[in-house]
Amino acid sequence: MMELKRLTEHVWYMPFETERDRPNLGYVKGDNWCLAVDAGHSAAHTKEFYALLTQEDLPLPGLTVLTHWHWDHTFGMHAVNGLCLANEKTDRYLAEWKAKTEKNGPDEFFALGESIRKEYDTDKEVIVKQADIVFSGEVTLDLGGCTVRVSQAEAPHTDDSTLIYVEQDRVLFLGDSACDDFYTGIKRADLCRKLADTVREIDPEICLEGHWTPEDKEDFLADLLNGI
């Protein structure tokens, strides 16, 4: 049975699931408003996340911040509450997939992997949405007693990575930024080192990747730079 886990004073998350390639979905609550980190693999994923929030008497997020464009983090966007924020590169990728899916249907998407077909086994409707708000560089959000810094970063997994840092809690959401490139399987050493430098500069206490359990900064860096 899926549960919502509380990580720190302001941060909760719904844990990842390997079978359907569902990432962690984050939730950050301030005194005035709250946001989510990533939109989910499908509308069903998003709705399950919201059901857990409701069970805990937590308000639905007014904003969802995307870590990167990949479908398991974004194709639930049409089901989110409120608005979606993405960097300009992420939004361009979503625009490409939106046009492709609307023109040709979902078959190319389903062909990408068994986990996708399992996620959509009962509902084959694929709706791709673009962001409501697009940024470049960095944006700081004041949730009320809780500051969230959203910034683009160079990283090995994709060229549109966004990091989300909850300052008071010292929690850093990294999406899949530390993973191999999805299409090539290559994990470029120079981009790993750049991401490591960025993480050291931010200096989080807890790192939460898209498909892994929370870990401290040094463990994250050790995994990132292993073999580099």
C-alpha positions, 0 to 999 in steps of 0.5 A, a space after each residue: 500500500 502506497 504511503 506519503 512519507 514525511 521527510 522534514 518539517 516542510 517536505 513530504 514525498 510519495 515514494 518511487 515505484 520501479 515496475 511502472 517507472 514512477 518517480 518520487 513525487 515531492 510536496 513542499 508546504 509553507 505557511 501560505 501555499 504549497 508546491 509539488 515536485 514533478 507531475 507524475 507518469 499519468 493522470 492515475 499517478 497524479 490522482 493517487 498522490 493527491 489522494 494521499 495528500 488529502 488523507 493527511 489533510 494537506 492542501 493540494 499544491 498550487 504549483 508543480 515544478 518539473 525536474 526535467 521533461 521525461 514522461 514519467 515526471 511530466 505526462 500527468 501534468 494535465 491532471 495537476 491542481 494549479 499551474 506547472 513551472 518548467 525551464 525553457 528547455 523542458 517546455 520545448 521538449 514537451 511541445 515536441 512530444 505534444 505535437 508528435 502525440 497529437 499528430 501520430 497518436 501514442 504508439 511511439 510513446 508506448 513502444 519506449 518501454 514495458 513500464 510505460 505500457 504497464 502504467 497505461 494498461 487501463 487507460 490508453 489516453 496520453 495527453 501531453 501538456 506544456 508548462 504554464 510558467 517558463 523560466 530560465 536560470 533560477 527562480 526563488 519561491 517564498 511559500 511563507 516561512 519556507 524558501 524554495 530555490 529552483 535552478 537549471 543545472 548541467 547534468 549527465 541525464 538530460 540537458 534540461 535538468 532543474 534542481 529544487 532546493 528547500 532552503 530551511 530544510 536543506 532538502 535538494 530534489 534532483 530528479 534523474 539528473 545524476 543518471 546515465 543519458 536515457 537514449 545513449 546510456 552514456 554518463 559523461 564524466 565532465 557533466 557528473 563533475 559539474 553536477 557535483 560542483 553544483 551540489 557542493 555549492 548548494 550544500 544540502 543535508 538530504 538529496 532526493 533523486 527521482 527513483 531512489 531513497 533519500 540519502 545524505 550529500 556525501 553518499 549522493 556525491 560518492 554514487 555520482 562520481 563512482 568510476 569517474 
